[in-house]
Amino acid sequence: MRPLDELINTDEPGLAFVQEWAQKGSNSVEFLPRDSASSERALVALQVTTRSPMGALAYGTGGLRIAGGWVRVLGGGCACLPALDTFNRYERGPEGHRLPGALIVGWDVLGGFFALNGGALGEEVGQVYYFAQDTLEWESLEQGYSDWLCGLFSGDLDAFYGDQRWPGWEAEIASLEGDRLVNVYPPLCAQGPSVGLRSRAAVPLEEIWGMFVRAEE
């Protein structure tokens, strides 16, 4: 395992590229403040360098809030968002990871999770997959991690989420804490009225994870 000093690249820091992508994008991006101890631990656990976008976010940020918090991207962790390594349970070893064979890298407020596939989710290894609440299945976005980030920064999220957004969603999620999601009932995978007419409540992230993605053992 490489030590921290071998993972920090000061010649070509990846965070500068990520910040440039965000500045050029059409969606709002908030870089959450880093916690030095948490960021250092995350980088060592991941064993990626700060030249890579993932390593840059793990070491240089607490994570990202995109489009007013509709999407959250994991980084080194902070008071309002867990770190990549802790959320994925790296401290338990490979067999104890939250999703063995994949790395959860972010989620949206409706409980749609984004994961970097290491072989567990499908044939497209190294691609980001999305767990959609309307299908309850993992599907490849046919993008690597960097392209996925750029898509979040510049892509048409209204088109991606379609009728899953409701009038006034911006104000409703503005103060939503990082470890809470919006639980929709009837769920998006069930027939029913538009999301704006369904019951919505803020619930712990772990509740959505256990209910729809993977029940905890």
Secondary structure, DSSP 8 states (H G I E B T S, - for coil): ---HHHH--SSS-HHHHHHHHHHHSSS-EEEE---HHHHHHHHHHHT--TTSHHHHHHHH-SEEEEGGGTEEEEBS-BTTB-BHHHHTTGGG-GGGSSSTTEEEEEEETTS-EEEEESSSS-S-TTSEEEEETTTTEEEE-S--HHHHHHHHHHS-HHHHHGGGS-TTHHHHHTT--TTEEEEEES-TTS--S-GGGSEEEEEEHHHHIIIII----
